[in-house]
Amino acid sequence: MRPELRRKAIAICTDKIAKKGEGVGLSFYAFFANKNDTPDMLMEAARWWIETHQLDHFEKAVKIRDMIEAGD
């Protein structure tokens, strides 16, 4: 995962956790605006989420943040 996407995903997970608590879930779509202006980054996130880690559509933000911070 490229550093820009990694930083963005961690920041979004951290923000969601702060606002809604540690039980909040999200999908990789949470890392993007409703407008698909970075399709290559969206596909990179989708590959990381679906192909590499075989995650469910919604996962706990804490789990995702920890995975990304660990370099998974």
RODO-2510 file (C-alpha; in nm, 4 decimals, decimal comma):
residues 72
     n   res          X          Y          Z
     1     m     0,0000     0,0000     0,0000
     2     r     0,1480     0,3342    -0,1026
     3     p     0,2385     0,5737     0,1807
     4     e    -0,0247     0,8310     0,0807
     5     l    -0,3053     0,5757     0,1005
     6     r    -0,1637     0,4306     0,4218
     7     r    -0,1617     0,7731     0,5929
     8     k    -0,5108     0,8563     0,4654
     9     a    -0,6582     0,5230     0,5792
    10     i    -0,5025     0,5479     0,9261
    11     a    -0,6308     0,9045     0,9672
    12     i    -0,9836     0,8069     0,8607
    13     c    -0,9895     0,5043     1,0908
    14     t    -0,8618     0,7144     1,3810
    15     d    -1,1225     0,9836     1,3146
    16     k    -1,4103     0,7339     1,2946
    17     i    -1,2959     0,5646     1,6171
    18     a    -1,2732     0,9005     1,7961
    19     k    -1,6221     1,0014     1,6821
    20     k    -1,8097     0,6715     1,7156
    21     g    -1,6071     0,4516     1,9493
    22     e    -1,3913     0,1448     1,9141
    23     g    -1,6769    -0,0694     1,7848
    24     v    -1,7263     0,1332     1,4671
    25     g    -1,6987    -0,0541     1,1393
    26     l    -1,6104     0,0653     0,7931
    27     s    -1,5348    -0,0522     0,4431
    28     f    -1,2495     0,0552     0,2179
    29     y    -1,4928     0,2956     0,0495
    30     a    -1,4657     0,5115     0,3645
    31     f    -1,1187     0,6121     0,2457
    32     f    -1,2631     0,7896    -0,0600
    33     a    -1,5109     1,0607    -0,1497
    34     n    -1,8279     0,9633    -0,3330
    35     k    -1,6631     1,0921    -0,6495
    36     n    -1,4215     0,8420    -0,8044
    37     d    -1,1387     1,0850    -0,8745
    38     t    -0,8525     0,8454    -0,7872
    39     p    -0,9478     0,5104    -0,9443
    40     d    -0,5955     0,3684    -0,9177
    41     m    -0,5863     0,4324    -0,5427
    42     l    -0,9393     0,2925    -0,5014
    43     m    -0,8331    -0,0273    -0,6776
    44     e    -0,5207    -0,0485    -0,4645
    45     a    -0,7324    -0,0265    -0,1484
    46     a    -0,9777    -0,2833    -0,2881
    47     r    -0,6954    -0,5269    -0,3709
    48     w    -0,5431    -0,4841    -0,0249
    49     w    -0,8829    -0,5330     0,1431
    50     i    -1,0324    -0,8086    -0,0735
    51     e    -0,7539    -1,0004    -0,2463
    52     t    -0,4641    -0,9681    -0,0041
    53     h    -0,6480    -0,9942     0,3286
    54     q    -0,9856    -1,1420     0,2267
    55     l    -1,1689    -0,9117     0,4666
    56     d    -1,5454    -0,8843     0,4971
    57     h    -1,7162    -0,5812     0,3450
    58     f    -1,7348    -0,4126     0,6867
    59     e    -1,4581    -0,4517     0,9436
    60     k    -1,3788    -0,2808     1,2725
    61     a    -1,1853     0,0406     1,2158
    62     v    -0,9512    -0,0543     1,5022
    63     k    -0,8596    -0,3794     1,3259
    64     i    -0,7933    -0,2045     0,9940
    65     r    -0,5869     0,0733     1,1543
    66     d    -0,3790    -0,1821     1,3461
    67     m    -0,3198    -0,3890     1,0322
    68     i    -0,2084    -0,0877     0,8311
    69     e     0,0154     0,0446     1,1088
    70     a     0,1762    -0,2994     1,1368
    71     g     0,2571    -0,2898     0,7668
    72     d     0,0168    -0,5636     0,6613
***
